[in-house]
């Protein structure tokens, strides 16, 4: 097993451990983050019905037009503010944050802080 596989396996274990306790409800849905080398995506999910309520990604055509790259901190900030705006339009003000096994650092942190500045509470 090489280093990349070890990192992925450790992240998935952390993800499973957190998901045992963190769950989104209709009152407080779950904000989850996925990051790859090239892009970052975020969703707000109601786990009781298994439905994505709001999503934003650096692959969205409206957001990607203003981005030079989709996998940096600037892209994470844009995605976070867009997600917060879409969530407020949908009537979502409070969420539970699920970092999806990633460290709360760098792009994940920038997305979370931009979502907080945009009006989401978590």
Residue pairs with C-beta under 8 A, 6 or more apart in sequence:
1 9
10 101
11 100
11 101
11 102
12 101
13 101
14 101
15 100
15 101
18 98
18 99
18 101
19 98
22 30
22 96
22 98
23 30
23 47
23 96
24 30
24 44
24 45
24 46
24 47
24 48
24 95
24 96
25 46
25 47
25 48
26 46
26 48
26 49
27 94
28 94
28 95
28 96
29 44
29 45
29 46
29 47
29 53
29 92
29 95
29 96
30 44
30 45
30 46
30 47
30 95
30 96
30 97
30 98
31 42
31 43
31 44
31 45
31 83
31 95
31 96
31 97
31 98
31 115
31 120
31 122
32 42
32 43
32 44
32 45
32 98
32 100
33 40
33 41
33 42
33 98
33 99
33 100
33 102
33 108
33 111
33 112
34 40
34 41
34 42
34 43
34 100
35 41
35 71
35 76
35 102
35 107
35 108
36 71
37 71
38 69
38 70
38 71
39 57
39 58
39 59
39 70
39 71
39 75
40 57
40 58
40 70
40 71
40 75
40 76
40 79
40 107
40 111
41 55
41 56
41 57
41 58
41 59
41 79
42 55
42 56
42 57
42 79
42 80
42 83
42 111
42 115
43 52
43 54
43 55
44 52
44 53
44 54
44 55
44 83
44 87
44 92
44 95
45 51
45 52
45 53
46 53
53 87
53 90
53 92
54 83
54 86
54 87
54 90
54 92
55 83
55 86
56 63
56 79
56 80
56 82
56 83
56 86
57 63
57 79
58 64
58 67
58 70
58 71
58 75
58 76
58 78
58 79
59 70
60 82
62 82
63 75
63 78
63 79
63 82
64 70
66 78
67 74
67 75
67 78
68 74
69 75
71 107
72 107
73 106
73 107
73 110
75 107
76 106
76 107
76 108
76 110
76 111
76 114
77 110
77 111
77 113
77 114
78 114
79 111
79 114
80 110
80 111
80 112
80 113
80 114
80 115
80 117
80 118
81 114
81 115
81 117
81 118
83 111
83 115
83 118
83 120
84 114
84 115
84 116
84 117
84 118
84 119
84 120
85 118
85 119
87 93
87 95
87 115
87 119
87 120
88 118
88 119
88 120
92 120
93 119
93 120
93 121
94 120
94 121
94 122
95 120
95 121
95 122
96 122
97 112
97 122
99 108
99 112
102 108
104 112
112 122
115 122
116 122
